[in-house]
Amino acid sequence: MLFPTPKRKAKRLPIEDRKAEPIQQKGFGTDMPPQKILVDIYFDQKGLAAQAGIFYSYYEKADWCSPKGTPYRNWKLLAGEWIFNYEQERKLKRRQRENALL
């Protein structure tokens, strides 16, 4: 290295100025059941914020268990499948409408 790079110093905030973090989970998808806010954030990032509430209430009614009664371990896998199925259904409806117009 020809030129030494200056080191950055992080500003330390006093304890009373720090924000309290309301989210208790890490958000990796392995904490079951998930917090509603994490589900809302995940679906918002995927561009389907309206589906978050439907997804959460559906699995909340099922007690986050499969039809056989086995508890789910990762809610993000469930959410990914939900989003995929929703998009496939939307594409199918659009194709059916286009075919009906022809």
LUMKERO-330889 format. One record per atom (N, C-alpha, C): atom name; x, y, z. Coordinates in pm, 1 decimal. Layout:
BEGIN
{kolpa = CA&x = X&y = Y&z = Z}
...
This chain:
BEGIN
{kolpa = N&x = 83.6&y = -116.5&z = 0.0}
{kolpa = CA&x = 0.0&y = 0.0&z = 0.0}
{kolpa = C&x = 88.6&y = 123.5&z = 0.0}
{kolpa = N&x = 65.1&y = 211.7&z = -92.5}
{kolpa = CA&x = 146.6&y = 332.0&z = -100.9}
{kolpa = C&x = 104.6&y = 438.7&z = -0.6}
{kolpa = N&x = -27.0&y = 456.9&z = 11.0}
{kolpa = CA&x = -77.0&y = 560.0&z = 100.6}
{kolpa = C&x = -158.6&y = 495.8&z = 211.6}
{kolpa = N&x = -132.6&y = 530.1&z = 334.7}
{kolpa = CA&x = -213.2&y = 472.4&z = 442.7}
{kolpa = C&x = -355.1&y = 531.1&z = 438.7}
{kolpa = N&x = -451.8&y = 446.4&z = 454.5}
{kolpa = CA&x = -590.2&y = 493.3&z = 455.9}
{kolpa = C&x = -627.7&y = 534.7&z = 597.3}
{kolpa = N&x = -697.4&y = 646.5&z = 608.7}
{kolpa = CA&x = -737.5&y = 689.0&z = 743.2}
{kolpa = C&x = -847.0&y = 597.1&z = 797.3}
{kolpa = N&x = -840.4&y = 572.0&z = 924.1}
{kolpa = CA&x = -940.5&y = 487.3&z = 987.1}
{kolpa = C&x = -1061.2&y = 571.7&z = 1026.4}
{kolpa = N&x = -1179.3&y = 512.7&z = 1003.5}
{kolpa = CA&x = -1301.9&y = 580.4&z = 1042.8}
{kolpa = C&x = -1336.6&y = 543.2&z = 1185.6}
{kolpa = N&x = -1382.7&y = 639.9&z = 1256.1}
{kolpa = CA&x = -1425.2&y = 614.0&z = 1392.5}
{kolpa = C&x = -1577.4&y = 621.7&z = 1398.0}
{kolpa = N&x = -1637.4&y = 520.6&z = 1455.1}
{kolpa = CA&x = -1782.7&y = 517.9&z = 1469.2}
{kolpa = C&x = -1824.1&y = 609.8&z = 1583.8}
{kolpa = N&x = -1929.0&y = 685.3&z = 1558.4}
{kolpa = CA&x = -1980.3&y = 771.7&z = 1664.1}
{kolpa = C&x = -2060.2&y = 687.4&z = 1762.0}
{kolpa = N&x = -2030.4&y = 701.4&z = 1884.7}
{kolpa = CA&x = -2101.0&y = 627.3&z = 1989.0}
{kolpa = C&x = -2214.2&y = 714.0&z = 2042.2}
{kolpa = N&x = -2332.2&y = 656.1&z = 2046.4}
{kolpa = CA&x = -2446.6&y = 726.3&z = 2102.9}
{kolpa = C&x = -2461.2&y = 688.1&z = 2249.9}
{kolpa = N&x = -2500.1&y = 783.7&z = 2329.9}
{kolpa = CA&x = -2529.0&y = 747.5&z = 2469.8}
{kolpa = C&x = -2643.3&y = 647.5&z = 2474.6}
{kolpa = N&x = -2647.7&y = 568.6&z = 2577.4}
{kolpa = CA&x = -2746.7&y = 461.7&z = 2590.1}
{kolpa = C&x = -2888.6&y = 516.0&z = 2582.5}
{kolpa = N&x = -2914.2&y = 632.4&z = 2641.0}
{kolpa = CA&x = -3050.7&y = 685.4&z = 2639.9}
{kolpa = C&x = -3092.9&y = 736.1&z = 2501.8}
{kolpa = N&x = -2999.0&y = 765.4&z = 2411.8}
{kolpa = CA&x = -3031.6&y = 813.5&z = 2277.3}
{kolpa = C&x = -3053.0&y = 699.9&z = 2177.3}
{kolpa = N&x = -3017.1&y = 579.5&z = 2211.4}
{kolpa = CA&x = -3032.8&y = 467.0&z = 2120.5}
{kolpa = C&x = -3179.7&y = 427.6&z = 2111.4}
{kolpa = N&x = -3219.7&y = 384.9&z = 1991.7}
{kolpa = CA&x = -3358.0&y = 342.0&z = 1971.9}
{kolpa = C&x = -3377.2&y = 202.6&z = 2030.7}
{kolpa = N&x = -3493.0&y = 181.7&z = 2088.1}
{kolpa = CA&x = -3527.7&y = 47.6&z = 2134.8}
{kolpa = C&x = -3574.4&y = -32.5&z = 2014.5}
{kolpa = N&x = -3524.1&y = -148.9&z = 1998.4}
{kolpa = CA&x = -3556.7&y = -233.9&z = 1883.9}
{kolpa = C&x = -3680.0&y = -317.6&z = 1915.1}
{kolpa = N&x = -3793.4&y = -290.4&z = 1845.0}
{kolpa = CA&x = -3915.1&y = -364.9&z = 1876.5}
{kolpa = C&x = -3915.3&y = -507.7&z = 1823.1}
{kolpa = N&x = -3835.0&y = -536.7&z = 1721.9}
{kolpa = CA&x = -3833.0&y = -670.1&z = 1663.2}
{kolpa = C&x = -3741.6&y = -759.1&z = 1746.2}
{kolpa = N&x = -3797.6&y = -868.9&z = 1796.1}
{kolpa = CA&x = -3722.3&y = -959.3&z = 1880.9}
{kolpa = C&x = -3653.5&y = -1069.8&z = 1801.6}
{kolpa = N&x = -3708.2&y = -1102.1&z = 1684.3}
{kolpa = CA&x = -3654.9&y = -1212.0&z = 1605.2}
{kolpa = C&x = -3547.1&y = -1161.6&z = 1510.7}
{kolpa = N&x = -3464.2&y = -1252.8&z = 1463.3}
{kolpa = CA&x = -3356.0&y = -1216.3&z = 1373.8}
{kolpa = C&x = -3402.5&y = -1202.7&z = 1229.4}
{kolpa = N&x = -3516.2&y = -1262.8&z = 1193.5}
{kolpa = CA&x = -3570.6&y = -1247.5&z = 1059.8}
{kolpa = C&x = -3518.6&y = -1347.0&z = 958.2}
{kolpa = N&x = -3451.4&y = -1451.9&z = 1003.5}
{kolpa = CA&x = -3398.5&y = -1551.4&z = 909.9}
{kolpa = C&x = -3504.8&y = -1648.4&z = 861.6}
{kolpa = N&x = -3620.7&y = -1648.6&z = 923.1}
{kolpa = CA&x = -3728.6&y = -1735.4&z = 882.1}
{kolpa = C&x = -3742.0&y = -1860.7&z = 965.6}
{kolpa = N&x = -3652.0&y = -1879.7&z = 1058.9}
{kolpa = CA&x = -3655.0&y = -2002.8&z = 1137.4}
{kolpa = C&x = -3728.1&y = -1985.7&z = 1269.9}
{kolpa = N&x = -3761.7&y = -1864.0&z = 1307.6}
{kolpa = CA&x = -3834.2&y = -1841.4&z = 1432.5}
{kolpa = C&x = -3983.7&y = -1855.5&z = 1405.8}
{kolpa = N&x = -4044.7&y = -1949.6&z = 1473.2}
{kolpa = CA&x = -4186.2&y = -1977.2&z = 1450.0}
{kolpa = C&x = -4265.0&y = -1955.1&z = 1577.5}
{kolpa = N&x = -4381.4&y = -1899.6&z = 1574.1}
{kolpa = CA&x = -4441.4&y = -1828.9&z = 1461.0}
{kolpa = C&x = -4374.0&y = -1693.5&z = 1442.6}
{kolpa = N&x = -4375.3&y = -1640.7&z = 1321.2}
{kolpa = CA&x = -4307.1&y = -1513.7&z = 1295.5}
{kolpa = C&x = -4388.0&y = -1395.9&z = 1348.1}
{kolpa = N&x = -4320.1&y = -1285.6&z = 1366.0}
{kolpa = CA&x = -4390.3&y = -1163.8&z = 1401.5}
{kolpa = C&x = -4458.5&y = -1109.4&z = 1276.6}
{kolpa = N&x = -4573.5&y = -1050.3&z = 1293.1}
{kolpa = CA&x = -4651.2&y = -997.8&z = 1180.1}
{kolpa = C&x = -4572.3&y = -892.6&z = 1104.1}
{kolpa = N&x = -4496.7&y = -810.3&z = 1174.2}
{kolpa = CA&x = -4421.1&y = -702.9&z = 1109.1}
{kolpa = C&x = -4314.8&y = -759.4&z = 1014.8}
{kolpa = N&x = -4253.0&y = -872.5&z = 1052.7}
{kolpa = CA&x = -4152.7&y = -933.5&z = 966.3}
{kolpa = C&x = -4215.6&y = -987.4&z = 838.1}
{kolpa = N&x = -4335.2&y = -1043.8&z = 851.0}
{kolpa = CA&x = -4406.4&y = -1094.0&z = 733.6}
{kolpa = C&x = -4443.9&y = -977.5&z = 643.0}
{kolpa = N&x = -4490.9&y = -867.0&z = 702.7}
{kolpa = CA&x = -4526.5&y = -748.6&z = 624.7}
{kolpa = C&x = -4405.4&y = -693.7&z = 549.0}
{kolpa = N&x = -4292.4&y = -688.1&z = 615.1}
{kolpa = CA&x = -4169.7&y = -638.0&z = 551.2}
{kolpa = C&x = -4128.7&y = -729.5&z = 436.6}
{kolpa = N&x = -4134.1&y = -860.0&z = 458.6}
{kolpa = CA&x = -4092.3&y = -956.5&z = 356.3}
{kolpa = C&x = -4178.6&y = -944.2&z = 230.7}
{kolpa = N&x = -4310.6&y = -940.2&z = 249.2}
{kolpa = CA&x = -4400.2&y = -930.9&z = 134.4}
{kolpa = C&x = -4387.8&y = -794.3&z = 66.1}
{kolpa = N&x = -4361.9&y = -689.4&z = 142.5}
{kolpa = CA&x = -4343.1&y = -557.5&z = 84.1}
{kolpa = C&x = -4217.7&y = -555.4&z = -3.5}
{kolpa = N&x = -4113.1&y = -622.5&z = 39.2}
{kolpa = CA&x = -3990.6&y = -629.9&z = -40.8}
{kolpa = C&x = -4013.9&y = -705.8&z = -170.8}
{kolpa = N&x = -4105.2&y = -801.6&z = -167.4}
{kolpa = CA&x = -4136.4&y = -879.8&z = -286.9}
{kolpa = C&x = -4238.8&y = -810.0&z = -376.1}
{kolpa = N&x = -4293.3&y = -696.9&z = -332.6}
{kolpa = CA&x = -4388.1&y = -621.3&z = -412.2}
{kolpa = C&x = -4531.5&y = -668.6&z = -399.2}
{kolpa = N&x = -4562.1&y = -746.5&z = -297.5}
{kolpa = CA&x = -4697.5&y = -798.8&z = -276.3}
{kolpa = C&x = -4742.7&y = -771.4&z = -133.0}
{kolpa = N&x = -4742.3&y = -644.6&z = -95.8}
{kolpa = CA&x = -4775.5&y = -608.0&z = 41.8}
{kolpa = C&x = -4918.4&y = -647.6&z = 78.6}
{kolpa = N&x = -5008.4&y = -648.8&z = -18.5}
{kolpa = CA&x = -5148.1&y = -681.8&z = 10.6}
{kolpa = C&x = -5164.8&y = -829.1&z = 48.4}
{kolpa = N&x = -5076.1&y = -915.3&z = 3.2}
{kolpa = CA&x = -5086.5&y = -1058.1&z = 30.9}
{kolpa = C&x = -5034.6&y = -1096.7&z = 169.1}
{kolpa = N&x = -4963.8&y = -1006.6&z = 235.3}
{kolpa = CA&x = -4903.2&y = -1039.2&z = 365.1}
{kolpa = C&x = -5008.7&y = -1074.7&z = 469.6}
{kolpa = N&x = -5113.0&y = -995.2&z = 478.2}
{kolpa = CA&x = -5217.5&y = -1020.4&z = 577.2}
{kolpa = C&x = -5292.6&y = -1150.2&z = 550.2}
{kolpa = N&x = -5318.3&y = -1177.3&z = 422.4}
{kolpa = CA&x = -5388.4&y = -1300.2&z = 385.5}
{kolpa = C&x = -5303.3&y = -1421.5&z = 420.7}
{kolpa = N&x = -5174.8&y = -1414.7&z = 387.8}
{kolpa = CA&x = -5081.0&y = -1522.2&z = 419.5}
{kolpa = C&x = -5075.1&y = -1547.1&z = 570.0}
{kolpa = N&x = -5058.0&y = -1438.9&z = 645.7}
{kolpa = CA&x = -5041.3&y = -1452.5&z = 790.2}
{kolpa = C&x = -5167.0&y = -1509.9&z = 854.9}
{kolpa = N&x = -5284.5&y = -1459.9&z = 814.8}
{kolpa = CA&x = -5408.3&y = -1509.6&z = 876.6}
{kolpa = C&x = -5434.7&y = -1655.7&z = 838.1}
{kolpa = N&x = -5400.1&y = -1694.5&z = 715.1}
{kolpa = CA&x = -5420.0&y = -1833.4&z = 672.0}
{kolpa = C&x = -5339.1&y = -1929.6&z = 758.6}
{kolpa = N&x = -5211.5&y = -1899.3&z = 776.6}
{kolpa = CA&x = -5126.6&y = -1989.7&z = 854.3}
{kolpa = C&x = -5148.4&y = -1973.4&z = 1005.0}
{kolpa = N&x = -5197.6&y = -1859.1&z = 1047.4}
{kolpa = CA&x = -5231.6&y = -1841.2&z = 1188.5}
{kolpa = C&x = -5350.3&y = -1931.0&z = 1224.9}
{kolpa = N&x = -5447.5&y = -1940.9&z = 1133.7}
{kolpa = CA&x = -5561.6&y = -2030.5&z = 1156.7}
{kolpa = C&x = -5517.2&y = -2176.5&z = 1160.6}
{kolpa = N&x = -5416.2&y = -2209.1&z = 1077.9}
{kolpa = CA&x = -5365.1&y = -2346.2&z = 1074.7}
{kolpa = C&x = -5265.3&y = -2372.2&z = 1187.7}
{kolpa = N&x = -5244.0&y = -2272.2&z = 1273.0}
{kolpa = CA&x = -5152.5&y = -2283.2&z = 1386.8}
{kolpa = C&x = -5009.9&y = -2313.4&z = 1341.7}
{kolpa = N&x = -4972.9&y = -2265.3&z = 1221.3}
{kolpa = CA&x = -4839.8&y = -2283.0&z = 1164.6}
{kolpa = C&x = -4799.4&y = -2430.4&z = 1157.8}
{kolpa = N&x = -4898.8&y = -2514.2&z = 1127.1}
{kolpa = CA&x = -4876.6&y = -2658.1&z = 1112.3}
{kolpa = C&x = -4926.1&y = -2703.5&z = 976.0}
{kolpa = N&x = -4868.3&y = -2812.6&z = 926.0}
{kolpa = CA&x = -4910.9&y = -2871.1&z = 799.3}
{kolpa = C&x = -5045.6&y = -2940.2&z = 819.7}
{kolpa = N&x = -5111.2&y = -2981.2&z = 710.6}
{kolpa = CA&x = -5238.9&y = -3053.2&z = 726.3}
{kolpa = C&x = -5225.9&y = -3181.7&z = 807.8}
{kolpa = N&x = -5108.7&y = -3241.6&z = 810.8}
{kolpa = CA&x = -5087.6&y = -3362.4&z = 890.9}
{kolpa = C&x = -5060.9&y = -3331.1&z = 1038.3}
{kolpa = N&x = -5039.6&y = -3203.8&z = 1069.7}
{kolpa = CA&x = -5015.5&y = -3165.0&z = 1208.4}
{kolpa = C&x = -4869.8&y = -3139.7&z = 1240.8}
{kolpa = N&x = -4781.0&y = -3154.3&z = 1143.8}
{kolpa = CA&x = -4638.5&y = -3129.0&z = 1165.7}
{kolpa = C&x = -4613.9&y = -2978.6&z = 1165.7}
{kolpa = N&x = -4549.5&y = -2925.6&z = 1267.3}
{kolpa = CA&x = -4524.3&y = -2781.3&z = 1268.4}
{kolpa = C&x = -4421.1&y = -2741.8&z = 1161.8}
{kolpa = N&x = -4447.2&y = -2627.2&z = 1099.6}
{kolpa = CA&x = -4352.2&y = -2575.6&z = 1001.0}
{kolpa = C&x = -4230.2&y = -2520.6&z = 1072.9}
{kolpa = N&x = -4115.4&y = -2525.1&z = 1004.6}
{kolpa = CA&x = -3990.7&y = -2478.6&z = 1066.0}
{kolpa = C&x = -3943.4&y = -2345.7&z = 1010.2}
{kolpa = N&x = -3981.8&y = -2314.5&z = 884.4}
{kolpa = CA&x = -3930.5&y = -2194.1&z = 820.2}
{kolpa = C&x = -4045.2&y = -2123.3&z = 748.2}
{kolpa = N&x = -4085.1&y = -2007.5&z = 797.3}
{kolpa = CA&x = -4197.4&y = -1937.7&z = 738.6}
{kolpa = C&x = -4161.3&y = -1872.7&z = 606.2}
{kolpa = N&x = -4033.7&y = -1844.7&z = 582.8}
{kolpa = CA&x = -3995.9&y = -1781.4&z = 455.6}
{kolpa = C&x = -4010.2&y = -1878.3&z = 338.8}
{kolpa = N&x = -3991.3&y = -2006.4&z = 362.5}
{kolpa = CA&x = -4017.7&y = -2104.8&z = 257.2}
{kolpa = C&x = -4166.0&y = -2106.3&z = 222.8}
{kolpa = N&x = -4249.7&y = -2099.8&z = 324.9}
{kolpa = CA&x = -4394.2&y = -2094.7&z = 302.8}
{kolpa = C&x = -4432.5&y = -1968.2&z = 225.8}
{kolpa = N&x = -4372.1&y = -1858.2&z = 262.2}
{kolpa = CA&x = -4402.7&y = -1731.4&z = 196.1}
{kolpa = C&x = -4357.4&y = -1733.8&z = 50.1}
{kolpa = N&x = -4241.6&y = -1793.6&z = 24.8}
{kolpa = CA&x = -4193.8&y = -1804.5&z = -113.2}
{kolpa = C&x = -4286.8&y = -1887.4&z = -199.7}
{kolpa = N&x = -4335.2&y = -1997.5&z = -144.9}
{kolpa = CA&x = -4430.3&y = -2080.7&z = -217.7}
{kolpa = C&x = -4561.8&y = -2006.2&z = -238.5}
{kolpa = N&x = -4605.4&y = -1932.6&z = -137.8}
{kolpa = CA&x = -4728.9&y = -1855.6&z = -147.4}
{kolpa = C&x = -4718.0&y = -1753.4&z = -261.7}
{kolpa = N&x = -4607.0&y = -1681.7&z = -266.3}
{kolpa = CA&x = -4585.8&y = -1579.3&z = -369.2}
{kolpa = C&x = -4579.9&y = -1644.1&z = -507.2}
{kolpa = N&x = -4508.8&y = -1754.6&z = -519.7}
{kolpa = CA&x = -4498.8&y = -1824.0&z = -648.8}
{kolpa = C&x = -4637.1&y = -1867.0&z = -697.0}
{kolpa = N&x = -4715.2&y = -1930.5&z = -609.2}
{kolpa = CA&x = -4849.2&y = -1976.2&z = -647.0}
{kolpa = C&x = -4940.6&y = -1859.4&z = -682.4}
{kolpa = N&x = -4929.2&y = -1749.8&z = -609.3}
{kolpa = CA&x = -5011.3&y = -1632.6&z = -637.2}
{kolpa = C&x = -4978.7&y = -1575.5&z = -775.8}
{kolpa = N&x = -4850.2&y = -1566.4&z = -807.7}
{kolpa = CA&x = -4810.7&y = -1513.5&z = -938.7}
{kolpa = C&x = -4852.3&y = -1606.5&z = -1051.9}
{kolpa = N&x = -4843.1&y = -1737.6&z = -1031.0}
{kolpa = CA&x = -4885.9&y = -1832.4&z = -1133.7}
{kolpa = C&x = -5036.6&y = -1821.6&z = -1157.6}
{kolpa = N&x = -5111.9&y = -1805.7&z = -1050.2}
{kolpa = CA&x = -5257.0&y = -1791.4&z = -1062.4}
{kolpa = C&x = -5292.5&y = -1662.9&z = -1137.3}
{kolpa = N&x = -5219.9&y = -1555.4&z = -1108.4}
{kolpa = CA&x = -5242.6&y = -1428.5&z = -1177.5}
{kolpa = C&x = -5213.2&y = -1440.5&z = -1327.3}
{kolpa = N&x = -5103.7&y = -1508.6&z = -1361.9}
{kolpa = CA&x = -5069.8&y = -1528.9&z = -1503.2}
{kolpa = C&x = -5175.9&y = -1611.2&z = -1573.8}
{kolpa = N&x = -5225.1&y = -1715.3&z = -1506.5}
{kolpa = CA&x = -5327.5&y = -1800.7&z = -1565.8}
{kolpa = C&x = -5455.8&y = -1721.7&z = -1593.2}
{kolpa = N&x = -5498.4&y = -1639.8&z = -1497.1}
{kolpa = CA&x = -5618.3&y = -1559.4&z = -1516.0}
{kolpa = C&x = -5600.6&y = -1459.6&z = -1630.3}
{kolpa = N&x = -5482.0&y = -1401.8&z = -1641.1}
{kolpa = CA&x = -5456.0&y = -1307.1&z = -1749.8}
{kolpa = C&x = -5462.0&y = -1377.3&z = -1885.2}
{kolpa = N&x = -5403.6&y = -1497.7&z = -1894.7}
{kolpa = CA&x = -5408.3&y = -1573.1&z = -2020.6}
{kolpa = C&x = -5550.9&y = -1612.8&z = -2056.4}
{kolpa = N&x = -5629.6&y = -1650.3&z = -1956.5}
{kolpa = CA&x = -5769.2&y = -1687.2&z = -1982.5}
{kolpa = C&x = -5850.1&y = -1567.1&z = -2032.3}
{kolpa = N&x = -5823.6&y = -1450.1&z = -1976.3}
{kolpa = CA&x = -5891.5&y = -1329.8&z = -2022.6}
{kolpa = C&x = -5853.2&y = -1296.1&z = -2166.3}
{kolpa = N&x = -5722.2&y = -1307.7&z = -2197.3}
{kolpa = CA&x = -5676.6&y = -1277.3&z = -2332.8}
{kolpa = C&x = -5734.9&y = -1375.2&z = -2433.9}
{kolpa = N&x = -5744.8&y = -1503.4&z = -2395.6}
{kolpa = CA&x = -5802.5&y = -1602.6&z = -2484.9}
{kolpa = C&x = -5952.3&y = -1581.6&z = -2503.3}
{kolpa = N&x = -6018.6&y = -1532.9&z = -2402.3}
{kolpa = CA&x = -6163.2&y = -1509.9&z = -2412.1}
{kolpa = C&x = -6192.0&y = -1392.5&z = -2506.1}
{kolpa = N&x = -6099.0&y = -1297.5&z = -2512.7}
{kolpa = CA&x = -6118.5&y = -1182.3&z = -2601.1}
{kolpa = C&x = -6098.0&y = -1218.1&z = -2746.4}
{kolpa = N&x = -6019.8&y = -1323.2&z = -2774.2}
{kolpa = CA&x = -5993.8&y = -1360.6&z = -2914.3}
{kolpa = C&x = -6104.7&y = -1434.6&z = -2977.8}
